[in-house]
Amino acid sequence: MTNISKKLEQIERLKKELSEEKERIENTLGKEIINQFGLNYESLTKSEIKEFVENLKDIYEIMNEDQSSNSVPSVDSSSVG
């Protein structure tokens, strides 16, 4: 029974570590976006932040569409010539 308790404690510890790592990554990403765009986040409202992120998402999707439509299938050099 103590073995099960130890395993449960280990699982809970891992869940906490994962949650903390996820939060760290989200914070780092947010800070990098703020820095790269030179945003004054102190004066942004929640709706302005949401609108900015939606616009950023739209641009990202357009870029991905452009890349996938511009990609050319690779040619195997052994079949050429």
Short mmCIF file of the C-alpha atoms (twelve columns), coordinates in Angstrom:
data_MODEL
# 
_entry.id   MODEL 
# 
loop_
_atom_site.group_PDB 
_atom_site.id 
_atom_site.type_symbol 
_atom_site.label_atom_id 
_atom_site.label_alt_id 
_atom_site.label_comp_id 
_atom_site.label_asym_id 
_atom_site.label_seq_id 
_atom_site.Cartn_x 
_atom_site.Cartn_y 
_atom_site.Cartn_z 
_atom_site.pdbx_PDB_model_num 
ATOM 1  C CA . MET A 1  0.000  0.000  0.000   1 
ATOM 2  C CA . THR A 2  2.848  2.405  0.724   1 
ATOM 3  C CA . ASN A 3  4.241  1.680  -2.735  1 
ATOM 4  C CA . ILE A 4  1.004  2.924  -4.270  1 
ATOM 5  C CA . SER A 5  1.092  6.029  -2.078  1 
ATOM 6  C CA . LYS A 6  4.649  6.760  -3.160  1 
ATOM 7  C CA . LYS A 7  3.697  6.360  -6.823  1 
ATOM 8  C CA . LEU A 8  0.702  8.684  -6.359  1 
ATOM 9  C CA . GLU A 9  2.934  11.279 -4.704  1 
ATOM 10 C CA . GLN A 10 5.400  10.952 -7.564  1 
ATOM 11 C CA . ILE A 11 2.598  11.451 -10.108 1 
ATOM 12 C CA . GLU A 12 1.369  14.551 -8.271  1 
ATOM 13 C CA . ARG A 13 4.912  15.935 -8.159  1 
ATOM 14 C CA . LEU A 14 5.297  15.356 -11.910 1 
ATOM 15 C CA . LYS A 15 1.941  17.018 -12.610 1 
ATOM 16 C CA . LYS A 16 3.078  20.055 -10.618 1 
ATOM 17 C CA . GLU A 17 6.418  20.169 -12.457 1 
ATOM 18 C CA . LEU A 18 4.650  19.972 -15.828 1 
ATOM 19 C CA . SER A 19 2.262  22.727 -14.856 1 
ATOM 20 C CA . GLU A 20 5.123  24.964 -13.694 1 
ATOM 21 C CA . GLU A 21 7.080  24.306 -16.905 1 
ATOM 22 C CA . LYS A 22 4.029  25.097 -19.039 1 
ATOM 23 C CA . GLU A 23 3.534  28.352 -17.143 1 
ATOM 24 C CA . ARG A 24 7.230  29.238 -17.545 1 
ATOM 25 C CA . ILE A 25 7.069  28.654 -21.317 1 
ATOM 26 C CA . GLU A 26 3.875  30.695 -21.653 1 
ATOM 27 C CA . ASN A 27 5.419  33.564 -19.686 1 
ATOM 28 C CA . THR A 28 8.622  33.440 -21.722 1 
ATOM 29 C CA . LEU A 29 6.677  33.426 -24.991 1 
ATOM 30 C CA . GLY A 30 4.516  36.317 -23.853 1 
ATOM 31 C CA . LYS A 31 7.526  38.369 -22.768 1 
ATOM 32 C CA . GLU A 32 9.302  37.697 -26.068 1 
ATOM 33 C CA . ILE A 33 6.258  38.772 -28.080 1 
ATOM 34 C CA . ILE A 34 5.939  41.927 -25.979 1 
ATOM 35 C CA . ASN A 35 9.620  42.745 -26.480 1 
ATOM 36 C CA . GLN A 36 9.729  41.995 -30.215 1 
ATOM 37 C CA . PHE A 37 6.636  44.070 -30.962 1 
ATOM 38 C CA . GLY A 38 7.563  46.831 -28.540 1 
ATOM 39 C CA . LEU A 39 4.173  46.642 -26.879 1 
ATOM 40 C CA . ASN A 40 3.263  48.802 -23.931 1 
ATOM 41 C CA . TYR A 41 1.403  46.014 -22.197 1 
ATOM 42 C CA . GLU A 42 0.649  48.117 -19.135 1 
ATOM 43 C CA . SER A 43 -1.870 50.167 -21.107 1 
ATOM 44 C CA . LEU A 44 -3.390 47.315 -23.153 1 
ATOM 45 C CA . THR A 45 -6.893 46.204 -22.302 1 
ATOM 46 C CA . LYS A 46 -7.939 42.567 -22.414 1 
ATOM 47 C CA . SER A 47 -9.901 43.180 -25.604 1 
ATOM 48 C CA . GLU A 48 -6.887 44.869 -27.245 1 
ATOM 49 C CA . ILE A 49 -4.686 41.930 -26.278 1 
ATOM 50 C CA . LYS A 50 -7.224 39.491 -27.678 1 
ATOM 51 C CA . GLU A 51 -7.489 41.471 -30.923 1 
ATOM 52 C CA . PHE A 52 -3.689 41.617 -31.241 1 
ATOM 53 C CA . VAL A 53 -3.365 37.871 -30.731 1 
ATOM 54 C CA . GLU A 54 -6.143 37.166 -33.241 1 
ATOM 55 C CA . ASN A 55 -4.396 39.358 -35.827 1 
ATOM 56 C CA . LEU A 56 -1.094 37.643 -35.110 1 
ATOM 57 C CA . LYS A 57 -2.785 34.252 -35.535 1 
ATOM 58 C CA . ASP A 58 -4.306 35.325 -38.856 1 
ATOM 59 C CA . ILE A 59 -0.908 36.463 -40.148 1 
ATOM 60 C CA . TYR A 60 0.672  33.216 -38.980 1 
ATOM 61 C CA . GLU A 61 -1.977 31.169 -40.794 1 
ATOM 62 C CA . ILE A 62 -1.522 33.200 -43.994 1 
ATOM 63 C CA . MET A 63 2.229  32.660 -43.843 1 
ATOM 64 C CA . ASN A 64 1.742  28.918 -43.418 1 
ATOM 65 C CA . GLU A 65 -0.686 28.807 -46.350 1 
ATOM 66 C CA . ASP A 66 1.803  30.691 -48.522 1 
ATOM 67 C CA . GLN A 67 4.625  28.340 -47.572 1 
ATOM 68 C CA . SER A 68 2.594  25.227 -48.282 1 
ATOM 69 C CA . SER A 69 1.394  26.534 -51.655 1 
ATOM 70 C CA . ASN A 70 4.917  27.611 -52.643 1 
ATOM 71 C CA . SER A 71 6.564  24.342 -51.695 1 
ATOM 72 C CA . VAL A 72 7.823  22.320 -54.628 1 
ATOM 73 C CA . PRO A 73 8.094  18.546 -54.387 1 
ATOM 74 C CA . SER A 74 11.682 17.459 -54.173 1 
ATOM 75 C CA . VAL A 75 13.149 15.565 -57.109 1 
ATOM 76 C CA . ASP A 76 15.223 12.478 -56.498 1 
ATOM 77 C CA . SER A 77 18.576 13.101 -58.170 1 
ATOM 78 C CA . SER A 78 18.942 9.423  -59.057 1 
ATOM 79 C CA . SER A 79 15.906 9.637  -61.342 1 
ATOM 80 C CA . VAL A 80 17.155 12.737 -63.176 1 
ATOM 81 C CA . GLY A 81 19.233 12.441 -66.320 1 
# 
